Amino acid sequence: MADDVGAPLSCEQALAFGPVPSRRLGISLGVNVVPRKICSYNCVYCQLGKTTNLTVERRVYTPTDAIVDAALERLDNAPSTEYVTFIGDGEPTLALNLQEIIEGISDRWSGRFALLTNGSLLWKSDVRDAASMCDIVLPTMSAGDEDTFRRLHRPPRDISFEKYVQGLRDLVLGYSGATWAEVMLVRGLNDHVESLRRIAELVDDIEPAETHLTAPIRPPSVSTVNPPTRETIELALRLIPGSVDFTYPEETDMPSSYSDPVRQLTDITGTHPLRHDQAVCVLTGAGRTEEEAGATIDALLKSQVLVALVRDEDIFYVRGRPDAGAMQHV
C-alpha cells in the first residue's frame, strides 16, 4: 500500500477541504473562494507564505457554481459537518461572489456558516452584506494602533488602521450573528504591555462575543517570527477583556477519507499545514498502518506534492508549491 499514491497529483487549489476538527467551530468544512495568496494583507505570521498579489480589488476569482458544487459534494459525504467555513488560501472577502456562494450552498444545506477574515474590507457595504449571511464572523484584531497594524499585517496603502476599525464598528452595528475576535500574538511585535492595552481598547470598543488569543505555532512567512512567552500570554489574558487562550497546539485527531485519503491529506495541507502526527492520523484513520502512512508521506515528499517545513521541534507538511520552502526575513 505504500506506493498507492496513484496517478500524479497536482498542487492545484482544492475549492473545499476537510471537514477538519476545529478547536473553535467543531467539525468544519473549509471553502476556498480566492486563489492562493491573493490577499489584502501580507502578514508576517501567515502560515501560507508571502502574499503574491497584494490587493483590495474584489472580483470573481473562481466561478460560483464550481465552488458551490465542490462544497456540496463534500457535505454529501460528511453529514456530521457543523460549519462551512470560508477561510481560503487568501482573504475570502476579496471574492465578489462570496454572497452568491453562501446562498448557493444554503439552498441545499441547512447548517451554519462561519467567515474567517482579516477584517480589512469590512468598511465596504457589500462585504458586510456577505459577512452578515454567516452565523459567525471571526475578524483579526491583532493590532490596536497604526504602527503595529502596518508592521504586523503589511497592508497596502489603501487600508489604514482607522478605516479597518470603522469597518469593524459598522459590521457589529448591523449584524445579528456572533463576532469572535482573533488576536494573533507575535513576540516583540504586539505582545508588550502598551500594545496589549491598545488591543484591549479595540476589543472593548467592538465588544465581540468572544476573543481568542492565538499564536504562530505553524511555520510563518517570516522565519524570525516567534510565538509569545507563556508569561506574555498570561498578561494578555488579564489585560484583554473576555479573552480565551487558543495558543496551544491542536490535537492529533484528524478526519480521514476511505475513498481517497491521499487527496484528503493534500487538500487539507493546501490551507492548513499539518504536523507529522496529524498527517499520519489522516492516513491511518483510513486503514493504513503507521509504517504504510510514513511510506506514503515519503512518496509525496519525493514527488514534491508535499513539502516539509520545520518549526521548533515539529515537522509540518504543506501542499507543494514553488515557494513552499522559501522564508522571508524581516
N, C-alpha and C positions, 0 to 999 in steps of 0.2 A: 504493500500500500504506500510505501514511502515515495515511489515515483509516479503516483497517480495525480500529479498536479494537472495533467491533461493537456489540452491544447494551449498554446501560448496565451498567457493572459496579458491584456493591455493594462496600462496605468491610467486609463480614462476615468473620469469622474463618475461615481455612482450617484444617480439622482436621488435614490433613497437607500439608506443603510440601516442595518440592525433588524429588529429592535435591540437596544442595549440597555442594561440596567443603569439607571441614573440615581445618584445619591439624593437628588432633589425632586426628580419627576417620576420615579418608579421605572416602569418599562416604557422606554421611549424610542420611537422610530424617527431617525434623523432624516431630514429632507434638505437637499441642496437646491438652491434656486439661482445661484450665480457660480460661474466657473472659478477654479482655484485662484485664490489670492487677488481677486478683484475686490478692493476694499476701500473704505473711506478713511481708514487708519493704517498705520504701519507700525503696530505696537512692538515694543522691544521684547515683550514676553510671549509673542504669538507662537503657538505650538505647530503652526502650519508653515512657518518660514516667512521670508521677507515678502511684502506686498509687491507684486509686479505691475499692477495697474491701480495707482492711487487716484481715486475719482469720487465725485459726488453725483455723477450723472446716473439717473435712473433710466433703465431701458430693459427691454425684454431680452435677456441673455440666453434663455432656454425656453422653447415653446411651452405654453401652459399644459397642453394635453400630454406631452411627454412626461412632465413631472407628476401630474395627477395620476397617470396610468402606472408609473413606477411605484408611487406611494401606495396606491390601492392594491397593486399586485402583492406587495409586501404585507399589507394589512390583512389581505385574504388568508395569508399563511401564518398570521401572528395574532390570533383573537384576543390574547391577553394584553395587547398594547394599551397603555394608559394615556399616552400623549403622542401626538405628531408634533415634532419639534423642528422648527425652522432654525437651522444652525449653520450649515453650509461651509463651503470652502472659502468664503469671503463674507462680506456684510450682506445679510439677506434682504435688508430693506432697500438695497440698490435695485432689486428686481421690480420693474414697473408692473409686472403681472402678479405680484405677491397676493393681492386681494383675490384675483381670479383663481389662483391656485388653491387658496383656502376654501373658497366657495365650491370649487370643483371636487375637492376631497370631502367636504362636509355634506355634499349632496348624497354621498354613498357611504359615509362613515359617521357614526354618531358620537365619537369620542371627543376628547379635549385637545386643544391646541396650545402650544407654547412658542414664544418667539424669543430667541437669544439674540440680542442686538447690542452693538456698541453705543446706541442711542444718539449717534451723531446727526442723524437726519430727521429726528422727531420734530424739528421746527417746521417741516413740510406737512401741510394738512393731509395730503394724500397718503403719506407714510403713516400718520396717526390713524387714518381711516382703516388702513390694512391692519395695523397693530391692534386696533380695538376689536377686531374679529377674533382675536386669540383670548383664551381664558386667562393666560398668564403672560406678561411681558417681563423679560429679565434683562434690563439695561445695565451696561457697565457704568459704575460710579466710583472710579478709582482715583480721581483727582478732584481737589477742591479749589484749585486756582489755575490761572492761565499758564504759568511757567511749568508746573508739574504736568498739566494736561498735555502740553506740547512735547515735553521730554519723554513722557510715558507712551503717548499714542502717536506722536509724529503725524498729525493730520495735515491735509492741505490747507492753504491759506483761507479757503472759503469757509472753513469751520473754526469759529472762535469758541472759547470756553463759555462766554456769555450766551452765544447762540445755542450751544449744546444744552446749557442749563434751562434756557427758556423752552426748549423743546420738551424736556422732561416735565416741566411745570404744565405745559399745555396738554401733554398726554394725560397726566393724572387728573386734570380738571374735568376732562370729558370721557373718562374711561371707567367702565363698570366692573372690569375684571381686576385681577390682583397684579400689583407691581412688586417684583422681587429684585432688589438691587444686588449686583455682584461687585465686590470690591477686591480687585486683584492687588495683593501687596507685594511689592518688589523691594528687596533690600537696597537701601541707600537712595531710593528714588521717591517713595511716598510713604515710608514707614517710620519717619521720625515724628516727634510729638506734634510739631506745628502742622505737618501735612495731615496727620490723623485727625487733628482738631478741625481742620478745614473740611475734610471729608465728612466728619461728624455733622458739621454745619449744613452741608449739602443734603445729607440724609435727613436731617431734621426739617429742612425746607421741603423736600419732596415727599417725605413720610411714606416710604414704601411699606408694604405689608410685611416683608421680610428683608433682611440684609445678610448676605452671605459673604464671608471672608474666604477668599481663595488665594492660592499661591502658585508660582510657576514650577511645578514639580515635574513636568514633562520637558523635553529639550526645547528651549526657546529659540527665537530667531536671532537673538543677540547672545553670544556664548557667555558673556560676562554677567548676565542677569542671574540673580540668585533669589531663592525664597527668603522671607524674613526669619529672624530667630524666634524661638518659642517665647522668649521674653517679650518681643515686639508684638507677637500675636496676642498675648495676654493683655498687653497695653491697649491694643486696638479693640479688643472685646470690651474693655472698660470704657473707652472713650466714645465708641461709635454706638449710638442707641439701638438696642434690639439686635445687635449683630450675633451671628452664629458661625462657629468655626467649621469651615469646609476645606481646610488646608491640608488635611491628612490624605495619604494615598488611598486610591479606590480599592475595593475588594477584588479578589481574583475572579470570582464567578462571572462568566460571560455567557451569553446565549449562543447556541450552535444551530447549524442547519444541516440536517442529514442529507438533503438533496444536493447541496454544493457548499460544503464548509470552507473550501479554499476561497471561493468567491466571497463568502461571508467575511472571511478574515481580511481580504484585500479591500473590500468595500468599507469596512469599519476603519481600517488604518488609513484610509484616504482622508478622513476628517478627524479621527480620534486615535492618536498614537497609543499603542498598546505595549505594556510591559511584556517581557518574555513569558511570565507565568500566565498572563491573561491570553496571549496568543495561543499558548499550548492548550489552555482551557477551551478555547473555541473549537479546536480540533479534537481533543479527547472527548468533549461532550457529544461529538458526532460519531463516536465509536472507535477512534484511533487510540492506540496505546501511546504512552508518553514518548517512547522511542520512535514510533512512526510519526508522531506530531513533530518531533525535533527534526527528523529527516525531511519532512515536507517543508518546514520552515527553512532549512538549509538550502533546499532546491529553489525556493522562492527568492532567497537572498542571492544565490548564484546567478539566477536569471534576471536579477535586479527588479523583480516585481515588488519585492520588499527591500527596504534599506534599514540597516541597524544604526541607531544613534545611542550614545552612552550619556546618561545623566546621573552624576554621582556614582553610585554602585549599581544602578539599574540599567538594563538594556531595553530600549524601546524600539518598536518596529513602526515604520511609516510606509505608506504605499510609495512605490518608486516614482521619482520624478527627477528631471535634470539637476535641480538644485537641492536635492534632498539632504545631502551631507554637508552643504555649504553653510557655514556660520558667519554671521556678520558681527563685527566688533564695534563697540561704541567709539 
